[in-house]
Amino acid sequence: MSTESRPGDGVDQTETMTMREAIRAALREEMQDDENVFIMGEDVGEFGGVFSVTDGLVDEFGEDRVRDTPISEAGFTGAGVGAAATGTRPVVEIMFSDFLGVASEQIINQMAKMRYMFGGKTEMPITVRTTEGGGMGAASQHSGTLHTWFAHFPGLLAVAPGTPRAAKGLLKSAIRSDDPVFFFENKMIYEREGEVPVDPNYTVPLGQASVEREGEDVTVVATQRMVGESLDLAEEMAGQASVEVIDLQSLYPLDTDTLVESVEKTGRLVVADESPLSYGTHAELMARVMEDGFYSLDAPPMRVGVADTHIPFSPTLEQEVVPSAEDVRSAVEKLV
């Protein structure tokens, strides 16, 4: 993390942080602000997390608030649900989203439904952090992108930030929420840098997208790693097309208004998300735009994502499956 700050105060004063540092800063600030916030998961303590996100936090807050758990996603997710229902704010880390299915009973039948079944009298302030995405040669069981699943279930909120600024602000909002929030981190962008407000009260509201680059010819709505890929592509194509890039940030609740307003301006839409194409995030975003902004479209929307297959171990094959800036370019060129 850069020690050089930009001038100003509040959200105007920033520091250069990586995604990893921004997430760690959000955890630290919320734990300092509220003694009911604690972290639990596999290797989150002394080891500092599988991707070093929680590195050093156990030294600051102790083992009672940074709790290592056995390799039992069902067990410690269930413990998190119980802790949230009885007044604390757990942040549960699942190393890889591929293993969320192990805790499906605790998530779908307990976490997602408890507040509803008790008529709103029981809050469920739990945050589940997990990683996803291909590109590391981690093979099929450690490379999935499952965020669409959890944006689908009533009672769950889901976010998938693409910038350090969004990561810090959204995680703080997630921890403060009285509803369960799934916080999806793409493992390939932990080193991505960006300017992040240092104000401990800085948050990004759940359900708010961000226009990262303004354009006139085509709208690219992206998540996670694809935000950076799309911004790079937009810069490369500046002489050919004016590309507007939106970081969706929240999968649910969804900021439909920002998407429709952009498409009303550009008339064209590309959805870039590293999840399988069928029955997924791409289709939902297109449906929202078609419902509210159909007559603004000058061409059929395009999708950029993972083919309906698993992520292969072979690096060569993996690069064929995982979407890239060139895939976004191909979609944009077909529209303009």
C-alpha positions, 0 to 999 in steps of 0.5 A: 500500500502506498503511503502517499495520500492525495490531498483533501479529506473524507472521500477526497483523500485517497491512498493507492491500494491493491484489491487485497489491501483494500479488503484487509483495510475494510476488515480492519476498520470494521473490527476496530469500529465494532467489537461484535465483528469477527472473522472465521474460516480455514487458515485465516489466522496465523497463516493470514488466509490462502491469498494473504487477505487477513494477514496480520489481523490475528496479531491486532485482534487476537484469536477470539476475533480471527478464528481458524476453523477445521476444514468443514465448510458446513460446520463453520458456516452453520456456526456463523449463522448461529452467531449472526442470529444471536447478535454478532457480525461474523465474516465467514471466509470460504477459501474457494466458491466451489466449496460453497455447495458443502454448506448449502443447507446452512446457506439456503435453508437457514441463512437465507430464510431465517429472517423471513421465517421469523417475521423479520424479528431475527436479523442475519448480519453475516458476510461470506467472503469467497474467491472465484475465477480461473486463470491460475491453473487451479483446475476445475474444483478451484476455478469456478465462478458461482456468484450467479447461484447466490444472487438467485436465492431470495434472502441473500445479497451478492456483490462482486467488485472490480476495483479496490475502491469498490471492494473496500466500500462494498465490504464495509457495507456488507458487514454493516448490513443486517442481511446476509451478503456474499462477497465474491473476490476474483482471485486473479485481481488481488494485485490490481491497484487503485485509489481508495478513500481513507475515510473510515466512514467511506462505504459503497451502497449495496445495489449501486453500479459505477460508471468507470469510463464514459462513452457514447457508442457502446455500453460494456457492463462488467464484473470483477476481472472483466472490469479491468479487461474492459477498461483496457479494451476501451482505451485500446479502441479509443480511436475506433469506438467510444466505449462506456464501462460500468462496474456492476459491483452489486449482483443483487440488489441490481442497479438497473437504472444505471444500466438503462441510462447508459444504454439509452445513451449508447444504444448498444450493450455488452455484458462481460462476466466470468461465469457460464453463459447459460441461465446466468448473470448475462441473461438477467442483465439483458432481461432487465435492460430489455424490460426497461430500455428495449426501444433504446437498443440499436442492436441485439445485446452481446455476451462475454463469458465462460462457455458451458464447460468446466475450467480445464487444468491445462494452461493452454485450454484454460486460456481458451475458456476464460474470457479476455479483453479480446473477447470483449473487443470481438463483441464490441466490434460486432456492434459498432 
